[in-house]
Amino acid sequence: MRSIRVETSAATILLTEAPETKIKDRQTGEIATDANSGEPLMTLGVVYIEDGESSLLKVTIPQSGVGEGLALGAPVALPGLVARPWESTFSGQQRHGIAFRAAAVTPAAFPAQVGV
């Protein structure tokens, strides 16, 4: 499926869940890896705030993309953030959603507020 680039310049993104190893198969404990590089993948939780609305997102990043100095509740940057629609059948039920992936997660600053 096609990836859709997510424009983040007008958003505030706050870290809500620290990066942790992404598990591909919970029964075997197999770690998810990037299909091209073979690098282990991580997942993290963020709240994405833009235009007065917020969404909780799970984002996948390569292990090498985890920046130093990340703190829960602090703003982060997600360079190369893309959204990819997905669809699958699980136990006879059709499921669908949007997967988010970024090249990295790094500490960021709160955006300047206009008129304050």
Backbone as ProteinMPNN parsed JSONL, in Angstrom:
{"seq_chain_A": "MRSIRVETSAATILLTEAPETKIKDRQTGEIATDANSGEPLMTLGVVYIEDGESSLLKVTIPQSGVGEGLALGAPVALPGLVARPWESTFSGQQRHGIAFRAAAVTPAAFPAQVGV", "coords_chain_A": {"N_chain_A": [[0.834, -1.191, 0.0], [0.299, 2.319, -0.4], [2.367, 4.82, 1.09], [1.75, 7.668, 3.093], [2.942, 10.833, 3.476], [3.329, 12.573, 6.522], [2.759, 15.773, 7.505], [4.377, 17.593, 9.906], [5.075, 20.088, 10.861], [3.354, 22.049, 11.949], [2.429, 20.92, 14.215], [2.297, 19.825, 17.666], [4.068, 17.383, 19.277], [4.027, 15.02, 21.735], [5.826, 12.835, 23.859], [4.443, 9.897, 25.06], [4.714, 7.231, 25.696], [7.563, 5.394, 26.361], [10.154, 4.353, 24.045], [10.066, 0.953, 23.02], [11.012, -2.448, 22.384], [9.714, -3.815, 19.397], [7.493, -6.432, 19.045], [7.141, -9.14, 16.912], [5.893, -11.647, 16.911], [3.995, -12.683, 19.434], [3.732, -15.136, 20.691], [6.108, -16.557, 20.199], [7.969, -14.676, 20.818], [9.434, -13.403, 18.914], [11.309, -10.781, 17.532], [10.381, -7.845, 15.777], [11.66, -6.816, 12.636], [13.171, -4.526, 10.291], [12.181, -4.819, 6.944], [13.937, -4.304, 4.838], [16.531, -3.577, 5.838], [16.938, -5.264, 7.993], [17.219, -4.385, 10.532], [16.428, -4.186, 14.04], [13.149, -3.199, 15.191], [11.406, -0.57, 16.936], [8.726, 0.547, 19.074], [6.729, 3.365, 20.009], [4.76, 5.607, 22.005], [2.848, 8.489, 21.269], [1.296, 11.711, 21.715], [-0.386, 13.516, 19.357], [-0.809, 16.748, 18.532], [-2.709, 19.164, 16.962], [-4.142, 22.059, 15.571], [-5.949, 22.398, 17.73], [-6.913, 19.844, 18.194], [-6.365, 16.457, 19.289], [-4.592, 13.34, 19.006], [-3.88, 9.999, 19.929], [-1.06, 8.167, 19.076], [0.633, 5.232, 17.936], [3.903, 4.685, 17.053], [6.27, 3.338, 14.824], [9.764, 2.872, 14.762], [13.166, 2.597, 13.564], [15.629, 0.871, 15.527], [18.091, 2.23, 15.668], [17.253, 4.828, 15.368], [16.43, 5.965, 17.74], [16.659, 8.699, 19.688], [18.908, 10.381, 22.008], [18.22, 11.519, 25.361], [15.423, 11.545, 25.601], [12.273, 12.201, 27.154], [9.442, 11.33, 29.052], [6.366, 12.926, 28.381], [7.546, 15.114, 27.295], [8.21, 17.282, 24.446], [8.696, 15.894, 21.163], [10.395, 15.2, 18.055], [9.523, 13.725, 14.957], [11.063, 12.828, 12.449], [10.512, 12.233, 8.985], [7.975, 11.069, 9.187], [5.417, 8.871, 8.292], [2.207, 7.691, 7.197], [0.541, 4.624, 6.832], [-2.025, 2.938, 5.382], [-3.606, -0.134, 6.408], [-4.803, -3.515, 6.081], [-6.302, -6.537, 7.128], [-7.213, -9.999, 7.704], [-8.32, -11.476, 10.607], [-8.873, -14.177, 12.588], [-11.152, -14.712, 11.077], [-12.344, -12.233, 10.91], [-12.52, -9.086, 9.362], [-10.068, -6.625, 9.572], [-8.8, -3.3, 9.94], [-6.696, -0.378, 9.664], [-4.402, 2.297, 10.475], [-0.996, 2.461, 10.122], [1.812, 3.956, 11.629], [4.995, 5.278, 10.868], [8.324, 6.328, 11.444], [11.531, 7.824, 10.711], [13.096, 8.388, 12.857], [13.171, 9.315, 16.384], [13.454, 12.195, 18.23], [14.466, 14.529, 20.807], [12.591, 17.588, 21.107], [11.607, 21.077, 20.945], [9.056, 22.983, 22.62], [6.646, 24.529, 20.508], [6.823, 28.009, 19.591], [4.546, 30.304, 20.983], [2.141, 32.336, 19.538], [1.271, 35.685, 20.172], [1.261, 35.611, 22.952]], "CA_chain_A": [[0.0, 0.0, 0.0], [0.992, 3.596, -0.481], [2.654, 5.572, 2.308], [1.352, 9.065, 3.015], [3.804, 11.656, 4.325], [2.59, 13.362, 7.506], [3.378, 17.086, 7.736], [4.36, 17.79, 11.357], [5.627, 21.396, 11.242], [2.377, 22.832, 12.714], [1.933, 20.086, 15.312], [3.063, 19.545, 18.873], [4.079, 15.938, 19.488], [4.545, 14.743, 23.063], [6.101, 11.425, 24.116], [3.59, 9.352, 26.121], [5.216, 5.892, 26.015], [8.968, 5.262, 25.973], [10.411, 3.347, 23.015], [10.301, -0.425, 23.454], [11.189, -3.387, 21.28], [8.476, -4.247, 18.746], [7.418, -7.885, 18.968], [6.444, -9.603, 15.709], [5.07, -12.806, 17.277], [3.923, -12.726, 20.898], [3.876, -16.513, 21.165], [7.511, -16.976, 20.137], [8.821, -13.586, 21.269], [10.238, -12.93, 17.789], [11.393, -9.323, 17.43], [10.126, -7.314, 14.44], [12.814, -6.181, 12.017], [12.922, -3.83, 9.045], [12.222, -5.755, 5.826], [15.071, -4.007, 3.947], [17.835, -3.543, 6.513], [17.045, -6.291, 9.034], [17.418, -3.72, 11.83], [15.298, -4.317, 14.976], [12.229, -2.066, 15.25], [10.91, -0.128, 18.233], [7.473, 1.291, 19.033], [6.588, 4.361, 21.061], [3.47, 6.286, 21.995], [2.874, 9.951, 21.292], [0.054, 12.433, 21.469], [-0.179, 14.412, 18.233], [-1.732, 17.862, 18.754], [-2.691, 20.148, 15.873], [-5.403, 22.789, 15.388], [-6.837, 22.19, 18.875], [-7.334, 18.447, 18.292], [-5.262, 15.563, 19.615], [-4.741, 11.92, 18.729], [-2.831, 9.129, 20.445], [-0.511, 7.362, 17.999], [1.759, 4.318, 18.12], [4.805, 4.926, 15.937], [7.385, 2.403, 14.71], [11.014, 3.483, 14.317], [14.297, 1.674, 13.675], [16.32, 0.974, 16.819], [19.138, 3.252, 15.584], [16.627, 6.144, 15.31], [16.032, 6.446, 19.073], [17.569, 9.758, 20.112], [19.286, 10.522, 23.419], [17.57, 12.583, 26.118], [13.954, 11.525, 25.525], [11.609, 12.222, 28.46], [7.984, 11.221, 28.958], [5.664, 14.199, 28.497], [8.303, 16.172, 26.62], [8.014, 17.315, 22.995], [9.628, 15.146, 20.334], [10.284, 15.32, 16.606], [9.45, 12.436, 14.254], [11.422, 13.076, 11.049], [10.125, 11.209, 8.032], [6.755, 10.387, 9.619], [4.475, 8.485, 7.245], [1.051, 6.876, 7.573], [0.302, 3.583, 5.83], [-3.239, 2.167, 5.648], [-3.429, -1.592, 6.348], [-6.027, -4.303, 6.156], [-6.022, -7.962, 7.249], [-8.266, -10.827, 8.27], [-7.845, -12.128, 11.816], [-9.939, -15.025, 13.14], [-12.346, -14.57, 10.253], [-12.87, -10.861, 10.921], [-11.749, -8.088, 8.618], [-9.567, -5.532, 10.403], [-8.071, -2.29, 9.178], [-6.208, 0.727, 10.473], [-3.318, 3.09, 9.92], [0.284, 2.266, 10.807], [2.682, 5.133, 11.536], [6.41, 4.944, 10.924], [9.216, 7.481, 11.307], [12.945, 7.48, 10.601], [13.737, 8.586, 14.159], [12.489, 10.131, 17.391], [14.459, 13.018, 18.888], [13.875, 15.601, 21.614], [12.252, 18.82, 20.393], [11.189, 22.177, 21.813], [7.665, 23.401, 22.442], [6.588, 25.609, 19.521], [6.577, 29.345, 20.118], [3.126, 30.677, 20.945], [1.949, 33.674, 18.986], [0.357, 36.552, 20.895], [1.244, 35.34, 24.398]], "C_chain_A": [[0.875, 1.25, 0.0], [1.201, 4.202, 0.903], [2.293, 7.03, 2.077], [2.209, 9.864, 3.992], [2.948, 12.51, 5.25], [3.374, 14.647, 7.777], [3.253, 17.413, 9.227], [4.777, 19.193, 11.796], [4.66, 22.23, 12.088], [1.865, 22.077, 13.944], [2.867, 20.115, 16.515], [2.933, 18.05, 19.107], [4.757, 15.67, 20.822], [4.717, 13.241, 23.251], [5.257, 10.934, 25.291], [4.004, 7.949, 26.549], [6.637, 5.768, 25.486], [9.144, 4.192, 24.898], [10.667, 1.967, 23.634], [10.385, -1.316, 22.224], [9.84, -3.824, 20.729], [8.528, -5.763, 18.575], [6.587, -8.28, 17.744], [5.463, -10.725, 16.045], [5.096, -12.962, 18.792], [4.117, -14.138, 21.452], [5.338, -16.952, 21.203], [8.461, -15.912, 20.687], [9.709, -13.023, 20.172], [10.147, -11.412, 17.676], [11.164, -8.908, 15.98], [11.382, -6.617, 13.929], [12.387, -5.504, 10.721], [13.124, -4.804, 7.882], [13.44, -5.528, 4.929], [16.423, -4.147, 4.646], [18.027, -4.666, 7.526], [17.229, -5.717, 10.426], [16.204, -3.934, 12.731], [14.465, -3.041, 15.014], [11.769, -1.811, 16.678], [9.54, 0.514, 18.026], [7.468, 2.282, 20.19], [5.214, 4.988, 20.936], [3.662, 7.785, 22.053], [1.451, 10.478, 21.255], [0.401, 13.497, 20.428], [-1.235, 15.502, 18.343], [-1.576, 18.87, 17.612], [-4.082, 20.758, 15.736], [-6.413, 22.495, 16.498], [-7.367, 20.779, 19.023], [-6.123, 17.578, 18.592], [-5.619, 14.124, 19.291], [-3.588, 11.176, 19.376], [-2.372, 8.228, 19.308], [0.562, 6.426, 18.523], [2.616, 4.484, 16.878], [5.932, 3.898, 15.984], [8.593, 3.152, 14.175], [12.105, 2.426, 14.355], [15.027, 1.917, 14.997], [17.383, 2.075, 16.804], [18.575, 4.668, 15.565], [16.18, 6.696, 16.647], [17.077, 7.441, 19.559], [17.843, 9.733, 21.605], [18.464, 11.625, 24.076], [16.064, 12.642, 26.002], [13.367, 11.469, 26.928], [10.102, 12.148, 28.252], [7.338, 12.577, 29.197], [6.337, 15.348, 27.776], [8.026, 16.14, 25.114], [9.1, 16.521, 22.269], [9.395, 15.486, 18.872], [10.298, 13.916, 16.014], [9.771, 12.663, 12.781], [11.006, 11.901, 10.166], [8.859, 10.454, 8.399], [5.836, 10.125, 8.431], [3.351, 7.65, 7.859], [0.818, 5.871, 6.448], [-0.969, 2.836, 6.204], [-2.938, 0.671, 5.555], [-4.777, -2.275, 6.519], [-5.628, -5.775, 6.269], [-7.244, -8.683, 7.794], [-7.674, -11.583, 9.439], [-9.017, -12.87, 12.436], [-11.256, -14.825, 12.391], [-12.955, -13.183, 10.219], [-11.927, -9.926, 10.172], [-11.347, -6.966, 9.561], [-8.814, -4.557, 9.518], [-7.635, -1.171, 10.118], [-5.148, 1.508, 9.725], [-2.084, 2.845, 10.767], [1.14, 3.511, 10.585], [4.125, 4.7, 11.694], [7.216, 6.213, 10.711], [10.652, 6.985, 11.222], [13.63, 7.545, 11.956], [12.769, 9.272, 15.115], [13.581, 10.866, 18.163], [13.768, 14.056, 19.771], [13.632, 16.835, 20.767], [11.891, 19.884, 21.419], [9.702, 22.434, 21.597], [7.65, 24.523, 21.416], [6.309, 26.95, 20.2], [5.087, 29.668, 19.978], [2.995, 32.123, 20.489], [0.959, 34.447, 19.853], [0.269, 36.294, 22.392], [2.122, 36.312, 25.105]], "O_chain_A": [[2.05, 1.206, 0.364], [0.334, 4.112, 1.773], [2.507, 7.564, 0.988], [2.201, 9.599, 5.194], [1.959, 13.103, 4.819], [4.519, 14.6, 8.227], [2.142, 17.498, 9.75], [4.827, 19.463, 12.996], [5.116, 23.054, 12.881], [0.962, 22.553, 14.632], [4.061, 20.393, 16.394], [1.826, 17.511, 19.133], [5.913, 16.04, 21.025], [3.854, 12.46, 22.85], [5.341, 11.483, 26.39], [3.675, 7.522, 27.656], [6.889, 6.009, 24.306], [8.374, 3.233, 24.844], [11.381, 1.835, 24.628], [9.883, -0.968, 21.155], [8.931, -4.162, 21.487], [9.489, -6.305, 18.029], [5.464, -7.807, 17.569], [4.344, -10.756, 15.532], [6.122, -13.336, 19.36], [4.615, -14.305, 22.565], [5.758, -17.641, 22.134], [9.618, -16.204, 20.987], [10.631, -12.256, 20.449], [9.061, -10.834, 17.718], [11.687, -9.537, 15.06], [12.075, -5.924, 14.674], [11.37, -5.863, 10.128], [14.118, -5.528, 7.84], [13.928, -6.477, 4.317], [17.346, -4.761, 4.111], [19.161, -4.988, 7.882], [17.38, -6.462, 11.394], [15.07, -3.873, 12.256], [14.998, -1.939, 14.887], [11.747, -2.714, 17.513], [9.228, 0.973, 16.927], [8.116, 2.066, 21.214], [4.579, 4.908, 19.884], [4.516, 8.293, 22.78], [0.525, 9.79, 20.825], [1.346, 14.268, 20.592], [-2.429, 15.217, 18.258], [-0.481, 19.36, 17.333], [-5.083, 20.044, 15.781], [-7.606, 22.358, 16.227], [-8.198, 20.529, 19.896], [-5.0, 17.904, 18.209], [-6.788, 13.738, 19.3], [-2.454, 11.654, 19.377], [-3.195, 7.594, 18.648], [1.311, 6.772, 19.436], [2.101, 4.428, 15.761], [6.482, 3.619, 17.049], [8.478, 3.961, 13.255], [11.991, 1.452, 15.099], [15.038, 3.033, 15.515], [17.564, 2.775, 17.799], [19.331, 5.626, 15.727], [15.608, 7.784, 16.701], [18.228, 7.081, 19.809], [17.092, 9.131, 22.373], [18.055, 12.571, 23.404], [15.471, 13.685, 26.275], [13.894, 10.773, 27.796], [9.553, 12.822, 27.38], [7.723, 13.296, 30.118], [5.768, 16.433, 27.658], [7.652, 15.101, 24.57], [10.254, 16.479, 22.693], [8.338, 15.994, 18.497], [10.995, 13.03, 16.507], [8.866, 12.69, 11.948], [11.133, 10.737, 10.547], [8.677, 9.314, 7.97], [5.517, 11.034, 7.664], [3.522, 6.999, 8.89], [0.886, 6.215, 5.268], [-1.003, 2.166, 7.236], [-2.122, 0.247, 4.736], [-5.74, -1.698, 7.023], [-4.71, -6.217, 5.579], [-8.186, -8.059, 8.282], [-6.651, -12.254, 9.299], [-10.036, -12.266, 12.77], [-12.329, -14.777, 12.993], [-13.978, -12.974, 9.567], [-10.708, -9.977, 10.333], [-12.19, -6.417, 10.271], [-8.26, -4.932, 8.484], [-8.148, -1.043, 11.23], [-5.012, 1.398, 8.507], [-2.119, 3.002, 11.987], [1.185, 4.052, 9.48], [4.448, 3.866, 12.54], [6.849, 7.068, 9.905], [10.951, 5.858, 11.615], [14.621, 6.854, 12.191], [11.703, 9.743, 14.72], [14.511, 10.251, 18.684], [12.621, 14.424, 19.519], [14.374, 17.103, 19.821], [11.874, 19.618, 22.621], [9.157, 22.143, 20.532], [8.531, 25.384, 21.431], [5.651, 27.016, 21.238], [4.46, 29.339, 18.971], [3.668, 33.015, 21.006], [-0.085, 33.91, 20.227], [-0.694, 36.711, 23.036], [2.246, 36.256, 26.329]]}, "name": "protein", "num_of_chains": 1, "seq": "MRSIRVETSAATILLTEAPETKIKDRQTGEIATDANSGEPLMTLGVVYIEDGESSLLKVTIPQSGVGEGLALGAPVALPGLVARPWESTFSGQQRHGIAFRAAAVTPAAFPAQVGV"}
